[in-house]
Amino acid sequence: MRYEFEDYRKPKKEPELESWPFWVLPVENIRGYLIRFFLLLFILPIAFTGYLFSPTTTLVYWLIFDLTEYWKVKRGKGMFEP
């Protein structure tokens, strides 16, 4: 069956991102990014190992974290979206 109807919902706005190393985080995702950033790079290492990672290791983990966050925001799956 083919139904014809008018979709009155507002179209979902696509995030305007640049390429990965130079991307800008949308305003609605800042809180989730910062919470996950501090949790994964500072709080969990102290809680489980009792010390922080070396600066080089922290930089590598931050690059991996930032790349995965970029992919999540690009797909439209930020922390506080339904």
Backbone as CSV, one residue per row, in Angstrom:
resi,resn,N_x,N_y,N_z,CA_x,CA_y,CA_z,C_x,C_y,C_z
1,MET,0.835,-1.175,0.000,0.000,0.000,0.000,0.885,1.246,0.000
2,ARG,0.532,2.210,-0.791,1.308,3.441,-0.843,0.488,4.571,-0.263
3,TYR,0.959,5.086,0.842,0.284,6.221,1.462,0.957,7.504,1.007
4,GLU,0.161,8.494,0.731,0.697,9.798,0.387,0.379,10.735,1.537
5,PHE,1.402,11.353,2.064,1.199,12.245,3.196,2.273,13.317,3.172
6,GLU,2.029,14.344,3.941,2.946,15.464,4.048,3.671,15.352,5.388
7,ASP,4.973,15.392,5.374,5.753,15.310,6.603,5.953,16.723,7.132
8,TYR,5.311,17.035,8.258,5.365,18.382,8.817,6.453,18.545,9.870
9,ARG,7.217,17.500,10.110,8.302,17.621,11.080,9.408,18.495,10.504
10,LYS,10.111,19.183,11.418,11.228,19.995,10.972,12.354,19.065,10.530
11,PRO,13.005,19.358,9.413,14.102,18.489,8.981,15.259,18.561,9.967
12,LYS,15.898,17.427,10.193,17.013,17.362,11.120,18.219,18.058,10.503
13,LYS,18.815,18.962,11.270,19.948,19.730,10.774,21.210,18.879,10.822
14,GLU,21.880,18.789,9.713,23.131,18.042,9.646,24.237,18.859,10.313
15,PRO,25.110,18.204,11.082,26.207,18.961,11.701,27.183,19.466,10.644
16,GLU,27.608,20.709,10.818,28.561,21.304,9.877,29.963,21.092,10.431
17,LEU,30.605,20.055,9.965,31.929,19.709,10.461,32.946,19.863,9.348
18,GLU,34.154,20.127,9.752,35.264,20.130,8.797,35.856,18.721,8.788
19,SER,37.005,18.569,8.156,37.665,17.266,8.193,38.232,17.041,9.596
20,TRP,38.610,15.810,9.908,38.857,15.421,11.287,39.842,16.265,12.082
21,PRO,41.067,16.473,11.663,41.952,17.160,12.610,41.520,18.582,12.911
22,PHE,40.725,19.186,12.038,40.359,20.588,12.199,38.869,20.787,12.432
23,TRP,38.184,19.773,12.946,36.749,19.850,13.120,36.385,20.711,14.325
24,VAL,35.168,21.257,14.282,34.652,22.083,15.367,33.468,21.352,15.985
25,LEU,33.519,21.153,17.286,32.474,20.440,18.004,31.215,21.291,18.076
26,PRO,30.039,20.754,17.688,28.807,21.519,17.814,28.504,21.845,19.276
27,VAL,27.825,22.960,19.495,27.566,23.460,20.840,26.777,22.463,21.682
28,GLU,25.825,21.758,21.092,24.986,20.847,21.866,25.730,19.598,22.335
29,ASN,26.930,19.346,21.851,27.686,18.153,22.233,28.872,18.454,23.142
30,ILE,29.049,19.697,23.557,30.221,20.069,24.343,30.228,19.383,25.701
31,ARG,29.100,19.388,26.399,29.052,18.815,27.740,29.410,17.331,27.728
32,GLY,28.831,16.569,26.815,29.126,15.149,26.730,30.568,14.876,26.373
33,TYR,31.123,15.695,25.476,32.523,15.527,25.081,33.444,15.736,26.283
34,LEU,33.212,16.795,27.033,34.073,17.086,28.178,33.935,16.043,29.285
35,ILE,32.718,15.572,29.528,32.511,14.542,30.551,33.261,13.271,30.171
36,ARG,33.094,12.826,28.944,33.782,11.614,28.501,35.298,11.812,28.459
37,PHE,35.744,12.999,28.075,37.172,13.301,28.005,37.829,13.137,29.377
38,PHE,37.288,13.811,30.389,37.883,13.728,31.719,37.707,12.345,32.332
39,LEU,36.591,11.711,32.058,36.361,10.376,32.602,37.369,9.372,32.038
40,LEU,37.539,9.348,30.727,38.393,8.342,30.099,39.886,8.638,30.214
41,LEU,40.266,9.910,30.228,41.690,10.220,30.228,42.271,10.535,31.606
42,PHE,41.422,10.848,32.600,41.955,11.211,33.910,41.347,10.399,35.057
43,ILE,40.043,10.326,35.143,39.400,9.720,36.308,39.557,8.203,36.314
44,LEU,39.244,7.524,35.218,39.365,6.064,35.186,40.798,5.563,35.367
45,PRO,41.811,6.171,34.747,43.172,5.699,35.010,43.579,5.835,36.478
46,ILE,43.183,6.928,37.126,43.507,7.099,38.544,42.747,6.081,39.382
47,ALA,41.485,5.830,39.046,40.674,4.901,39.832,41.175,3.469,39.719
48,PHE,41.597,3.032,38.540,41.988,1.638,38.348,43.479,1.374,38.559
49,THR,44.330,2.333,38.240,45.769,2.083,38.362,46.426,2.906,39.465
50,GLY,45.805,4.006,39.871,46.373,4.837,40.923,47.310,5.913,40.418
51,TYR,47.525,6.005,39.128,48.389,7.038,38.576,47.906,7.424,37.187
52,LEU,48.403,8.541,36.692,48.050,9.012,35.353,48.998,8.417,34.316
53,PHE,48.562,8.437,33.077,49.406,7.993,31.983,50.496,9.025,31.724
54,SER,51.516,8.624,31.006,52.567,9.562,30.607,51.979,10.546,29.597
55,PRO,52.615,11.687,29.413,52.090,12.659,28.445,51.955,12.104,27.025
56,THR,52.897,11.278,26.613,52.831,10.704,25.264,51.640,9.758,25.132
57,THR,51.444,8.925,26.131,50.318,7.999,26.111,48.997,8.757,26.157
58,THR,48.941,9.807,26.974,47.732,10.616,27.046,47.430,11.260,25.702
59,LEU,48.436,11.742,25.002,48.239,12.341,23.682,47.704,11.321,22.690
60,VAL,48.253,10.118,22.695,47.784,9.072,21.781,46.340,8.703,22.100
61,TYR,46.027,8.534,23.391,44.653,8.213,23.783,43.697,9.348,23.431
62,TRP,44.165,10.598,23.570,43.313,11.726,23.213,43.034,11.752,21.710
63,LEU,44.033,11.443,20.893,43.810,11.396,19.443,42.794,10.319,19.077
64,ILE,42.915,9.151,19.693,41.950,8.077,19.434,40.561,8.487,19.905
65,PHE,40.487,9.080,21.101,39.210,9.549,21.649,38.578,10.597,20.740
66,ASP,39.381,11.563,20.290,38.860,12.643,19.454,38.373,12.120,18.107
67,LEU,39.081,11.165,17.540,38.653,10.589,16.271,37.323,9.846,16.417
68,THR,37.167,9.077,17.491,35.892,8.368,17.694,34.751,9.336,17.977
69,GLU,35.021,10.410,18.704,33.985,11.421,18.937,33.594,12.109,17.633
70,TYR,34.558,12.369,16.773,34.272,12.968,15.468,33.342,12.069,14.661
71,TRP,33.640,10.769,14.645,32.782,9.834,13.912,31.377,9.799,14.507
72,LYS,31.255,9.833,15.835,29.935,9.809,16.466,29.135,11.058,16.131
73,VAL,29.762,12.222,16.214,29.052,13.469,15.915,28.703,13.537,14.439
74,LYS,29.588,13.055,13.591,29.313,13.066,12.149,28.113,12.193,11.806
75,ARG,27.943,11.061,12.510,26.780,10.212,12.307,25.535,10.768,12.985
76,GLY,25.702,11.788,13.840,24.560,12.391,14.516,24.168,11.692,15.792
77,LYS,25.108,11.029,16.436,24.802,10.301,17.670,25.558,10.895,18.832
78,GLY,25.318,12.162,19.120,25.948,12.784,20.284,25.327,12.256,21.566
79,MET,25.840,12.663,22.697,25.428,12.093,23.970,24.005,12.458,24.345
80,PHE,23.604,13.689,24.132,22.325,14.147,24.637,21.236,14.235,23.567
81,GLU,21.366,13.485,22.503,20.312,13.455,21.486,19.467,12.212,21.672
82,PRO,18.173,12.287,21.395,17.312,11.108,21.568,17.572,10.033,20.533
